[in-house]
Amino acid sequence: MNLHNYFTDFLSLIYPNLCLGCDDPLPKGSKYICPKCHYNLPKTNTYKLQDHIFKDKFDGVVPIAHVLVYTYFIKNGIMQHVLHDLKYNDNREIGVMMGRWFGHDLLLGGYSDSFDMIIPVPLHTERLKKRGYNQAAAFGSGLSEVLKVEQREDLLIRNKYIESQTRKSKVRRIQNVEGIFQVERGKDLSDKSVLLVDDVLTTGSTLIACAEPLLRAGIKNLSIAVMAGVK
Ligand SMILES: [Zn+2]
C-alpha cells in the first residue's frame, strides 16, 4: 500500500464515502450511489421499444436485434462520474453493480431467455494491463449474474497487428476501427444469440467493428447492451 492509499483510508475514517451522483454522504448499506440517485438514474427505458434513437445508429449498417441502453450519458451528470470511477479509480465493482441493476430491468422487460452468451468489447492489451480489468466485462459480469447467461471473454479478440499499425496515426486509427476485432480461430459461434456489451455507446463505430466478425462467424443474432448512451 502506498502513501496515497494510507491517506485516502485515513480520510474515509473522518469523512464518510460520498455518493457519485449528489456528493452527499452515503447512508449505511449503500455503495457508491445513494438510494435517491439510484431511483433518479437517467434511465432510457428504450429496452421496451423496438425502434429508438440508439437503434438508429446501427440501422442500415449492421443487423442488430436489440440495442439495450441502460442510461443516458449527460455531461457532468451521474453517469459521467460513474464511468470515470469505473475506468480511472479502480472501481470495477460499480460496473458490476450497474450490470446487475440493468439485468433486473431486462428480466422484467422479458429478456430472460433471449441470449446464449455475453461477449464484452475487448480492451487494448496495454490498457488491460494498466487497469487490471476490462470495464465492459465488469458490466457484462453483472448482467451475466442476473440473466444467468455465461460471459465469454475468449471468443472475440483484438487484432494485435492492426492495433499496433493504427497506433501510428490518429487519423488512421479512426479509419481503421474496421478489421480491428476478430473471432478467435477455431471457436464455433454458429447459431448463438449473442449479447455484445460495452460501457458507452457514442457513434457506435467500435460496436459495429465488433459486430462484423461476430456476424460473419454465423451467429444466429446479435444484440447490444451498454451502460450509457450518448444521444
Ligand atoms: Zn446521491
Residues whose N, C-alpha, C, O or C-beta is under 5 A from the ligand:
A	BS01	ZN	C19 G21 C22 D23 C34 C37
